[in-house]
Amino acid sequence: MDRLRKPIPVIRCSKVELVVEEKGTDKSKLSAELVDVTLDPETAHPKLVLSKDGKSVRLGDTRQNLPDSPQRFDTCVFVLGREGFTSGRHYWEVEVGDKTGWTLGVCKDSVSRKGNITIIPQNGYWAVLLRDGEYKACTSPWSRLPLSVRPRAVGILLDYQAGKVSFYDADEKSHLFTFTHTFTEKLWPYFSPYLNEGGKNAGALRIRPLPAWE
């Protein structure tokens, strides 16, 4: 259970200070850039409704008449951030609230955006999700995360050079999961509000604004 209670960022203006404690090692500090992530409407599935400021996304009732460009997801209800990364350490937070289903993480630039998609690292996705009351890391096969507290906001830390994508309960300051990989192309923040489930999951995912962290 140690990995579920690791302390996470103390915010310092535009930088975040992360105290990392891996099992069997001493604590070490990392600094990361706080990213003002916005959603990219050019990548959004036509049923997704984005706020005007690009900070929230929910699943709508109807499919919008939008151009079917190569950048747009056409089957899975996904959307990417506008900001891509090829180096450095970057951190952002997403409010999930009481939603009963969602997926958050990063994906590589060359992922398929058409048809059904299996969210696993082999397909270029590093993500965690909530489905049917269970939290899972999208490994192959998916790994159940035995969380004692229901996260209402998720923090994502991408350390490109170290090849790590880490997830946190942003309010409880606890570690959820870390993927390790050698990255070779641009990575994008990735979001899915999942299906509405008869109105039970109709709420939006909301990217926390930077002033809330300072």
C-alpha positions in Angstrom: 0.0 0.0 0.0 3.0 2.3 0.2 2.7 3.3 -3.4 -0.8 4.6 -2.8 0.3 7.2 -0.2 3.3 9.0 -1.8 3.3 12.7 -1.3 2.9 14.9 -4.4 3.4 18.4 -5.6 3.7 21.5 -3.5 3.0 24.4 -5.9 5.5 27.2 -6.3 4.1 29.7 -8.9 4.8 28.3 -12.3 6.8 25.3 -11.0 5.7 22.3 -9.0 8.0 20.6 -6.5 7.5 16.9 -6.3 8.8 14.8 -3.4 9.2 11.2 -4.6 9.6 8.3 -2.3 10.0 4.9 -4.0 9.9 1.8 -1.8 13.3 1.0 -0.5 14.9 4.3 -1.6 15.4 7.8 -0.1 13.2 10.7 -0.9 14.2 12.8 -3.8 12.9 16.1 -5.3 11.9 16.8 -8.8 10.7 20.1 -10.3 8.2 20.2 -13.1 6.6 22.8 -15.3 2.9 23.5 -14.5 1.2 23.2 -17.9 -1.8 25.4 -18.8 -3.5 22.6 -20.8 -6.3 23.4 -23.2 -8.3 21.0 -25.3 -7.9 20.8 -29.0 -11.3 20.9 -30.8 -9.7 19.7 -34.0 -9.1 16.3 -32.4 -12.4 15.9 -30.5 -14.9 13.2 -31.4 -18.0 14.9 -32.9 -20.2 14.0 -29.9 -17.9 15.8 -27.4 -18.8 19.2 -26.2 -15.9 21.5 -25.3 -16.2 24.7 -23.3 -15.4 27.9 -25.0 -12.2 28.3 -23.0 -11.1 24.7 -23.9 -10.9 23.7 -20.2 -13.8 21.2 -19.9 -15.3 18.4 -22.0 -18.5 16.4 -21.7 -20.3 13.9 -24.0 -23.2 15.5 -25.8 -26.5 13.9 -27.0 -26.0 14.4 -30.7 -23.2 14.0 -33.2 -22.0 17.4 -34.5 -21.4 18.0 -38.2 -17.6 18.5 -38.1 -14.9 17.8 -40.7 -13.5 14.3 -40.5 -9.9 15.3 -40.6 -7.0 12.9 -39.9 -6.5 14.5 -36.5 -10.1 13.8 -35.3 -11.2 10.7 -33.4 -14.2 9.3 -35.1 -15.4 6.3 -33.0 -13.9 6.6 -29.5 -15.0 9.7 -27.5 -11.5 11.1 -27.1 -9.9 14.5 -27.3 -6.3 15.7 -27.0 -4.7 18.8 -25.5 -3.2 21.5 -27.7 0.2 21.2 -26.0 2.6 18.5 -27.0 5.8 17.5 -25.4 9.2 16.1 -26.6 11.2 16.8 -23.5 11.1 18.0 -19.9 8.8 17.4 -16.9 5.3 18.6 -17.0 2.3 18.5 -14.6 -1.4 19.2 -14.9 -4.6 18.3 -12.9 -8.1 17.3 -14.1 -11.2 17.4 -11.9 -13.3 14.2 -12.3 -15.8 15.0 -9.5 -18.5 12.4 -9.1 -18.2 11.0 -12.6 -18.6 7.2 -12.8 -16.4 6.7 -15.9 -13.4 8.6 -17.4 -9.9 8.0 -18.9 -6.9 10.3 -18.5 -3.3 10.2 -19.6 -1.0 10.8 -22.5 -0.7 9.4 -26.0 2.0 9.5 -28.7 1.5 11.6 -31.8 1.2 8.7 -34.2 -1.8 6.9 -32.5 -4.6 5.8 -34.7 -7.6 8.2 -34.4 -10.0 6.2 -36.4 -12.1 3.2 -35.4 -12.1 1.3 -32.1 -9.0 1.7 -30.0 -7.5 -0.4 -27.3 -5.9 1.9 -24.7 -2.6 0.2 -23.9 1.0 1.3 -24.1 1.6 -1.0 -27.1 -0.9 1.3 -29.0 0.7 4.5 -27.7 -1.5 5.2 -24.7 -0.4 5.6 -21.1 -3.6 6.2 -19.1 -5.7 5.3 -16.0 -9.4 5.0 -16.0 -12.6 4.5 -13.9 -15.0 1.8 -15.1 -17.8 0.0 -13.3 -16.6 1.3 -9.9 -13.0 0.1 -10.4 -9.9 2.2 -11.0 -7.4 0.6 -13.5 -4.1 1.4 -15.1 -4.3 0.7 -18.8 -1.4 -1.9 -18.9 -1.7 -5.0 -21.0 -3.9 -6.5 -19.6 -5.4 -3.7 -17.5 -4.3 -3.6 -13.8 -6.7 -2.9 -11.0 -5.7 -0.1 -8.6 -6.9 -0.8 -5.0 -7.7 2.7 -4.0 -9.0 3.5 -0.5 -10.1 7.0 -1.4 -12.2 8.0 -4.5 -10.2 10.7 -6.4 -12.1 13.8 -7.3 -9.1 15.3 -9.2 -6.2 13.5 -10.9 -2.7 14.9 -11.3 -0.6 13.8 -14.3 3.2 14.1 -14.3 5.1 13.4 -17.5 8.8 13.1 -17.2 9.8 12.6 -20.8 13.6 12.0 -20.5 13.1 9.6 -17.6 10.4 7.8 -19.5 7.7 8.0 -16.8 4.0 9.0 -16.7 2.8 9.2 -13.1 -0.8 9.6 -11.8 -1.9 11.0 -8.4 -5.0 11.7 -6.4 -4.4 15.5 -6.5 -6.4 16.3 -3.3 -5.3 13.4 -1.1 -1.7 13.8 -2.2 -1.3 10.0 -3.0 0.3 8.2 -5.8 -1.9 6.0 -8.0 0.4 4.5 -10.7 3.5 5.1 -12.8 4.2 3.8 -16.3 7.7 3.5 -17.6 8.7 3.6 -21.3 11.3 5.0 -23.6 9.6 7.8 -25.5 10.7 8.7 -29.0 8.0 11.0 -30.4 5.8 13.9 -29.3 3.3 13.1 -26.5 -0.1 14.8 -26.0 -2.4 15.1 -23.0 -5.4 12.7 -23.5 -8.9 12.9 -22.1 -12.2 10.9 -22.4 -15.3 11.7 -20.3 -16.6 8.2 -21.3 -20.3 7.4 -22.0 -23.2 9.1 -20.2 -24.5 5.8 -18.8 -28.1 6.9 -18.8 -27.3 10.3 -17.4 -25.3 9.0 -14.4 -22.0 10.0 -16.0 -23.1 13.2 -17.9 -20.7 15.5 -16.0 -17.7 17.1 -17.5 -14.0 16.6 -17.0 -12.4 20.0 -16.0 -8.8 21.0 -16.3 -7.8 22.9 -13.2 -6.7 26.5 -13.9 -3.2 27.6 -12.9 -4.4 30.2 -10.3 -6.0 27.4 -8.3 -2.6 25.8 -7.8 -0.6 29.0 -6.8 
